[in-house]
Amino acid sequence: MNVAAPEGRPRSVSPVRVVSLAYRAVLRELATRGRIIALTCLALLGTIAGFAFGSSEDAVLDDGIRLISGLGLAGVVPVVALVFGGASIGDLRDDKTLVYLWLRPMDRWPIVVGAALAALTLAAPITMIPLVAAAALTGVGGGLVGATALAAAVGLVCYVGLFTLLGTWLKRYIVWGLAYILIWEGFVAQAGIGVARFAIRRYTRSILIELTDAPGFDADFGPTVSIVVPLVAAVAALGFASWRLGAQDID
């Protein structure tokens, strides 16, 4: 049975309460032991690599940036965000839990906001703590630790927003999310600045380069653009996800 979004019903539940309700429901759904252990182990690879890198006498800032950018910001952050962000709405829909929220007299956008906040709550410590530790363990200085923290935070917010949209829109969000991470960002976005504007990792990489003043790199974007554009994109993605959730039928 399809339950369509009712029209003309009273909005009796406040947005703050809806955000809180969705947040708690999604947090319980996402916080499975296996998922958290697996993603933590993935993130800890960056910490181990940072320690191994810092043990070398030849460690320099440019190599530290390559490590954090290539392993952390291009791998750990988007993958963890995909798992949590995509599942934040996708899992509720697949296991028929979303219908119980759907039948209440509430707006759709607070559901999406609550779901995204739940995904961020779990993804942030799993990604940021190991990556910041990895940056510190490299021992290269140059402001790499602070730049890593900011770049990871900006990237995580943007990826979660994007993948929450995918989870709302598509049932095979993992496939499409991996295609974006591996094919678009990994290959297509290397073709030039035009397509790079649609690759989140190029913005997070630019934050690393701009804040560390690394001599061996040229940033694609300035520091303000590198921060503002991903955050605006995250808000736009959540807005579109809210519209999509309100327009679709829930099984």
JONORSUL-V853645 format. One line per field, one symbol per residue. ss: DSSP state (A for helix, B for strand, O for the rest). A space follows every 50 residues. Layout:
ss=???
This chain:
ss=OOBOOOOOOOOOOOAAAAAAAAAAAAAAAAOOAAAAAAAAAAAAAAAAAA AAAAOOOOOOAAAAAAAAAAAAAAAAAAAAAAAAAAAAAAAAAAOOOAAA AAOOOOOOAAAAAAAAAAAAAAAAAAAAAAAAAAAAAAOOOOOAAAAAAA AAAAAAAAAAAAAAAAAAAOOOAAAAAAAAAAAAAOOAAAAOAAAAOOOA AAAAAAAAAAAAOOOOOOOOOOAAAAAAAAAAAAAAAAAAAAAAAAAOOB O
